[in-house]
Amino acid sequence: MKITNVSTTVLHYPEGRAIQDATIPTPPDGAVGRSQLFVHIETDEAYEGLGIGQASPGVREVVENGLKDLLIGQDPFDIEKLWNDMFWRVRGYGRKGLAFCALSAVDISLWDLKAKALRLPLYKLLGAYTDSVPIYGSGGWTNFTEQELIEEMTGHVEQGISRVKMKVAKDFGKSEREDLQRLSAVRRAVGDDVAIYIDANNGYYPKQAIYMAKEFEQYQVGWFEEPVLADDIEGLAQICDAINIPVATGEHEYTKYGFRDLIGRHGVDIVQPDVSRVGGVTEWMKVAHMAHAFNLPVAPHAVQLVHLHLACATPNLKVVEYMNVSLQGDRVWYKEFPQQQDGMWSPFRDRPGLGLELNPEAVVRYAV
């Protein structure tokens, strides 16, 4: 089997409210909609891989103008070789950032293609540990009013999801009292039997995060995500050592080498690789295994329909993120995707690869 073509599709759905977290500036008026990048890898045997990636500026250009020529004519089963070729191709301009997002989307497409050719769901190809994983309802954006925040969190609980996540460090960490008030309101609304995770999106400073964590403890917080800038490993280690709440981070880390430093310097308690940034399925699994070697749990960030498969092949999984904003796009992009049941989620067991197929009507209507 040989790769004959690599192409991309970007879809933009012009509905959906703009979102904001601790370190996203206030969205401009009219900033709405969701976008998604897809990578298609075609072969001479009629199998086609579907990759899912970020529609950030430049990612599509790297796939089409920086990586495509490396792939055409290659055996798509040689994923480690192709990954290595792509890594060295972008060495000078993208060991982190958008070029790695492009590499990640291609890698996801290669794994989807391989699983389809072998007629296996991706999680079975990777080596299944389970066929059902726990999820948490994620959102709680800082531009939501307190009432909107409560409605979203309780909405997850009403669907049988017993874990939720909300944002803190509002206004770049300048609204400490409001952070506590919003968390208190959510705890009252969901009751004591629901786990609450909080996400600061890099919004605090180390000492501030330590102080706030001691205040957050009274609300039975399950983890404290990205309390400080993702690159401040020393600050993360200081926080891990000083507080009782587990520290979760990793969504803005790229490559296994970055995770080696983060884990080895004791800057994380719950490891959060993102398959669309860390180098695709190939590197995500290596990071998960690395975390396992340090007896640390994994809780992947976003990209939930891909992570669903990876999570089912991960013994040290804690929980999978399940985001309302992602669901808005997923309901448009795909003909069908698996539905969660009472806080547990399973991939399609009878469909090869990711088990996803783009809706042709959506492609016609929303293609950029």
Backbone hydrogen bonds, N-H to C=O, Kabsch-Sander energy under -0.5 kcal/mol:
donor,donor_aa,acceptor,acceptor_aa,energy
3,I,74,Q,-2.4
4,T,42,E,-2.5
5,N,42,E,-1.3
7,S,40,H,-2.3
9,T,38,F,-2.3
11,L,36,Q,-2.4
12,H,366,Y,-2.5
13,Y,34,R,-3.3
24,I,21,D,-1.0
31,A,28,P,-1.9
32,V,30,G,-1.4
33,G,16,G,-1.8
34,R,13,Y,-2.4
36,Q,11,L,-2.0
37,L,53,G,-1.8
38,F,9,T,-2.8
39,V,51,G,-2.0
40,H,7,S,-3.0
41,I,39,V,-0.5
41,I,49,G,-1.7
42,E,5,N,-2.7
42,E,40,H,-0.6
43,T,47,Y,-0.9
44,D,2,K,-1.7
46,A,43,T,-1.0
49,G,41,I,-2.4
51,G,39,V,-3.3
51,G,49,G,-0.5
53,G,37,L,-2.7
59,V,56,S,-1.7
60,R,56,S,-0.5
62,V,58,G,-1.9
63,V,59,V,-2.0
64,E,60,R,-2.4
65,N,61,E,-2.9
66,G,61,E,-0.5
66,G,62,V,-1.9
67,L,62,V,-1.2
67,L,63,V,-0.7
68,K,63,V,-1.5
70,L,67,L,-1.0
71,L,67,L,-1.0
71,L,68,K,-1.0
72,I,68,K,-1.8
73,G,3,I,-3.1
74,Q,71,L,-2.3
78,D,75,D,-1.8
79,I,77,F,-2.0
82,L,78,D,-2.6
83,W,79,I,-2.9
84,N,80,E,-2.3
85,D,81,K,-2.5
86,M,82,L,-2.5
87,F,83,W,-2.6
88,W,84,N,-2.1
89,R,85,D,-1.7
90,V,86,M,-1.9
91,R,88,W,-0.5
93,Y,90,V,-1.6
94,G,90,V,-1.9
100,F,97,G,-0.8
101,C,97,G,-1.6
102,A,98,L,-2.0
103,L,99,A,-2.3
104,S,100,F,-2.3
105,A,101,C,-2.0
106,V,102,A,-2.0
107,D,103,L,-2.5
108,I,104,S,-2.3
109,S,105,A,-1.8
110,L,106,V,-2.2
111,W,107,D,-2.1
112,D,108,I,-2.3
113,L,109,S,-2.4
114,K,110,L,-2.5
115,A,111,W,-2.4
116,K,112,D,-2.1
117,A,113,L,-2.5
118,L,114,K,-1.7
119,R,116,K,-1.2
120,L,115,A,-2.8
122,L,353,G,-2.5
124,K,121,P,-0.8
125,L,121,P,-1.9
126,L,122,L,-2.3
127,G,123,Y,-0.8
129,Y,312,C,-3.4
130,T,312,C,-2.2
133,V,345,W,-2.6
135,I,343,G,-1.9
136,Y,320,V,-2.1
137,G,163,R,-2.8
138,S,136,Y,-0.5
138,S,322,Y,-2.5
139,G,165,K,-1.3
142,T,20,Q,-2.0
143,N,20,Q,-0.7
144,F,141,W,-1.7
149,L,145,T,-2.7
150,I,146,E,-2.4
151,E,147,Q,-2.5
152,E,148,E,-2.2
153,M,149,L,-2.4
154,T,150,I,-2.9
155,G,151,E,-1.6
156,H,152,E,-1.7
157,V,153,M,-1.6
158,E,154,T,-2.4
159,Q,155,G,-0.9
159,Q,156,H,-0.9
160,G,157,V,-2.0
161,I,156,H,-2.0
162,S,160,G,-0.6
164,V,195,A,-2.5
165,K,137,G,-2.4
166,M,197,Y,-2.1
167,K,140,G,-2.0
168,V,199,D,-2.5
172,F,22,A,-1.8
173,G,169,A,-2.1
174,K,170,K,-0.8
174,K,171,D,-1.1
175,S,170,K,-1.3
179,D,175,S,-2.3
180,L,176,E,-1.9
181,Q,177,R,-2.2
182,R,178,E,-2.7
183,L,179,D,-2.1
184,S,180,L,-2.5
185,A,181,Q,-2.1
186,V,182,R,-2.1
187,R,183,L,-2.6
188,R,184,S,-2.2
189,A,185,A,-1.9
190,V,186,V,-2.6
191,G,187,R,-1.7
194,V,191,G,-0.7
195,A,162,S,-2.3
196,I,220,Q,-0.7
197,Y,164,V,-3.0
198,I,223,W,-2.3
199,D,166,M,-2.0
200,A,225,E,-2.9
202,N,226,E,-2.8
203,G,200,A,-1.8
204,Y,227,P,-1.7
209,A,205,Y,-3.1
210,I,206,P,-2.2
211,Y,207,K,-2.3
212,M,208,Q,-2.9
213,A,209,A,-2.4
214,K,210,I,-1.5
215,E,211,Y,-1.1
216,F,212,M,-2.7
217,E,213,A,-1.7
218,Q,215,E,-0.8
219,Y,216,F,-2.3
220,Q,217,E,-2.0
222,G,196,I,-3.1
223,W,196,I,-0.5
224,F,246,P,-2.7
225,E,198,I,-3.2
225,E,223,W,-0.6
226,E,248,A,-2.7
232,D,229,L,-2.1
233,I,231,D,-1.7
236,L,232,D,-2.3
237,A,233,I,-2.6
238,Q,234,E,-2.2
239,I,235,G,-2.2
240,C,236,L,-2.9
241,D,237,A,-2.1
242,A,238,Q,-1.1
242,A,239,I,-0.6
243,I,239,I,-1.9
248,A,224,F,-1.8
248,A,246,P,-0.5
249,T,270,I,-1.9
253,E,250,G,-1.9
258,G,254,Y,-0.6
259,F,255,T,-1.5
260,R,256,K,-2.1
261,D,257,Y,-1.8
262,L,258,G,-2.4
263,I,259,F,-2.8
264,G,260,R,-2.6
265,R,261,D,-1.8
266,H,263,I,-1.8
267,G,262,L,-2.5
269,D,247,V,-3.0
270,I,247,V,-2.0
271,V,297,P,-2.6
272,Q,249,T,-2.0
275,V,273,P,-0.5
277,R,274,D,-2.2
278,V,274,D,-2.8
280,G,275,V,-1.2
283,E,279,G,-0.8
284,W,280,G,-2.3
285,M,281,V,-2.3
286,K,282,T,-0.9
287,V,283,E,-2.5
288,A,284,W,-2.5
289,H,285,M,-2.2
290,M,286,K,-2.3
291,A,287,V,-2.7
292,H,288,A,-1.9
293,A,289,H,-2.0
294,F,290,M,-1.0
294,F,291,A,-0.7
295,N,292,H,-1.8
296,L,291,A,-2.5
298,V,316,N,-2.4
299,A,271,V,-2.8
301,H,273,P,-1.5
302,A,300,P,-0.5
306,V,303,V,-1.2
307,H,303,V,-2.4
308,L,304,Q,-1.8
309,H,306,V,-0.9
310,L,306,V,-1.6
311,A,307,H,-3.2
312,C,308,L,-1.2
313,A,310,L,-1.3
314,T,311,A,-1.7
317,L,314,T,-1.4
318,K,298,V,-3.3
319,V,298,V,-0.7
320,V,134,P,-2.1
321,E,300,P,-0.7
322,Y,136,Y,-2.0
324,N,138,S,-1.3
327,L,323,M,-2.0
328,Q,324,N,-1.6
329,G,325,V,-1.0
330,D,326,S,-2.8
331,R,327,L,-2.3
332,V,329,G,-1.5
333,W,329,G,-3.0
334,Y,330,D,-1.7
335,K,357,E,-2.6
341,Q,344,M,-3.2
342,D,159,Q,-0.6
344,M,341,Q,-1.4
345,W,133,V,-2.4
353,G,120,L,-2.9
355,G,352,P,-1.3
359,N,333,W,-3.5
362,A,359,N,-0.5
363,V,359,N,-2.0
364,V,360,P,-2.2
365,R,361,E,-2.3
366,Y,362,A,-3.0
367,A,363,V,-1.2
368,V,10,V,-3.1
